[in-house]
Amino acid sequence: MKTFITCMAVFISACSFSSKEEMAHLTALRNFEYRADLDDEWNAYTSIENHFVGDCEDYAFTLQRAIGGDVFYVIIKQGAHAVLINDGLIYDNIHRWPVLVDNYNGKIIMKMNFNERGSLIDNN
């Protein structure tokens, strides 16, 4: 019984350290299905609570709608990528947990502006 109570205390305290942004990221990851673009279109979905499909910038723009921040074009070892930066943390569809900007293994190239060519998709 002591072991069970200790495990529950550890579990509860671990959960309480997650910010609302981290919880939103985990929700988005759970509902996101990666699919490469046929064309270079940018989409954002109205909800992270429901299933949504796309590539890295679609994920970043959709999460941006939920938690704010800015979407950036970056270069990583695998090639071109898009990430969301919010309060010094990088969120993307590759990492389960946000990464500090200073610790991110990639080069930030430029800010991406959804309004230039994005489409909003209602998935409610």
N, C-alpha and C positions, 0 to 999 in steps of 0.2 A: 504494500500500500504506500509506503514511503517513496519507493521508486516511482510509482505511478504519479504521485503528487509532485515530485521533483520534475519529472518529464513534462507534466502539464504546465508547471510554472515556467520552465524553459521555453516551451512552445508558445505560451501566451506572451511572454516578454519579447520573444523574437518577432512575433506578429506585430506587436505594438511599436516596434522600431521602424516599420515600413511607413513611408509617407503616403499621402493620398496620391501623389504623382507616381510613386513606385507601384502602388496597388492598381492604378489605372494602366500602367505599362504592362503589368502581369495580366490584367483583364484583356487588354488589346492583343497581347501575344497569344493568349488562349483562343481568341476568336478570329485570329488572322490566318489566312491561307496564302502562302506565297505563290505567285504566278508571274512569270516574267512578262514584260510588255511585248506586244506585237509591234506597236508603234511606241513612240516615246511620249505617251500621254500621262498626265498627272491627275490623280483622283483623290478625293477625300470623302470619307463616309461620314454620315451624320451621327453614328453611334459606334463606340468601341464595345458596347454590351452585346452586340449581335455579330454574327459571322460577316466578315468582309474579306475581299480578295484583292491582291495586287502585288506590287513589288516594293522595294525599300522606300521610295518616295511616297507611295500611296500610304504605307504604314506611318511614316513620319508626319505627313500632312493630316492624317486622321487623328493621330495621337495629339498633335498640336491643337486641334479643335477642342480636345478634352482638357488639356493641362496648360496650354499656352507655350511660350518659347518660340524659337526660330528654327527653321529647317535649313540645313547646310549640305552642300555637295562636298563630299570628301573622297580622298583616295586611300584605299586600304590595300593590303597585300593581294586580295582577290580582284581588285579593280575599282571601278567607280561605285559609289555608294551614297545614300542619303541618310542623314541622321537628324534627330531633334535635339537641340540644346536648350536646356531650361535650368536656370539657377546653377550654372557651372557643372551640370551633369549632362552626359550624352545618353540618349535613349535611341535604340534601333531594334530592328527585327532579328538581329543576330545574337545579341546579348540578353540573357535573362534578367540581369540587374543593370541599372544605370552605371556608367563609368565616368569618373571624374575627367573633365576635359584634359587636364594635364597628364592623365594616365592613358588616354586613348591612343591606341596603336594605329594611327592614321593621320593624314594631313588634311586639315580643313582648307578648302579652296575658296568657296564663295557661298553667300546666302542665297537661298532659292525663294522666289516669290510666287506663291500659289495663284494669286490674282492675275498673273501674266498669262497663264494658260491652263489653269486647273478646272476640273469639273467636280461639282458636289453631287454625291450619289446618296439618296435616301435609303437606308437599310433598316429603318424601324419597322 
